[in-house]
Amino acid sequence: MEVRKHIYFSGRVQGVGFRYRATYLAQSRKLTGWVKNLWDDRVEMEVQGEETSIERFLQDLQGQQFISVDNMDVAEIPCVEESKFRVVY
């Protein structure tokens, strides 16, 4: 079943390639959504796809070199129609 997650990441998540790696990993798993840096050094993301694919995506993202996620604030939100995962500026 497809779900959509809204996530705030904190830790060492800016200046380490987080958005690039998130986009690459999400697109390779056919997930949709977006990711952006916030002014307070956190990263915000919405990701949509199969629950198990999102779980694997999040595990792989946290295992990337230089990225250190201290906390993830996750909420499930309604799905939307979109075609890709992208960086929002």
C-alpha positions in Angstrom: 0.0 0.0 0.0 1.3 3.4 -0.9 1.9 6.0 1.9 3.3 9.5 2.2 5.6 10.6 5.0 6.5 14.1 6.1 9.9 14.1 7.9 12.1 16.5 9.6 15.7 15.4 9.9 18.2 16.9 12.4 21.9 16.2 13.0 24.7 16.6 10.5 22.3 16.8 7.5 23.3 20.0 5.7 26.5 20.5 3.8 27.1 16.7 3.5 25.2 15.9 0.3 22.0 14.8 2.0 19.6 16.3 -0.6 21.6 14.9 -3.5 21.8 11.4 -1.9 18.1 11.5 -0.9 17.1 12.3 -4.5 19.3 9.6 -6.0 18.2 6.9 -3.6 14.5 7.9 -3.9 14.6 8.0 -7.7 16.3 4.6 -7.8 13.5 3.1 -5.7 10.7 4.9 -7.7 9.7 7.0 -4.7 8.2 10.5 -5.2 8.3 13.6 -3.1 10.7 16.4 -2.3 13.5 17.4 0.0 14.8 20.9 1.1 17.1 22.5 3.6 15.6 24.6 6.4 17.1 27.8 8.0 17.5 26.0 11.3 20.0 23.4 10.0 17.3 20.7 9.6 16.2 19.1 6.4 12.5 18.7 5.5 11.2 15.9 3.3 8.0 14.4 2.0 8.4 10.9 0.5 5.7 8.7 -1.1 5.7 5.1 -2.1 5.4 1.6 -0.7 5.9 1.5 3.1 8.7 -1.1 2.8 10.5 0.9 0.1 10.4 4.0 2.2 11.8 2.2 5.3 14.7 0.8 3.2 15.2 4.3 1.7 15.5 5.9 5.1 17.8 3.2 6.4 20.1 3.5 3.4 20.0 7.3 3.6 21.1 7.3 7.2 23.9 4.8 6.3 25.5 7.2 3.8 29.0 8.6 4.5 29.2 12.0 6.3 25.5 12.0 7.1 24.6 11.7 10.8 20.9 11.8 11.6 20.3 12.5 15.3 16.5 12.7 15.1 13.6 12.1 12.6 10.2 13.6 13.3 7.9 11.5 11.1 4.2 12.0 10.3 2.0 10.1 7.9 0.1 12.5 5.6 -2.3 12.0 2.6 -0.9 10.8 -0.7 -0.7 13.2 -3.6 -0.2 12.7 -7.4 3.3 13.4 -8.6 5.8 11.9 -10.9 9.2 12.3 -9.3 11.4 13.1 -6.3 13.0 16.5 -6.4 15.0 19.1 -4.5 13.0 22.2 -3.5 14.9 25.4 -3.0 
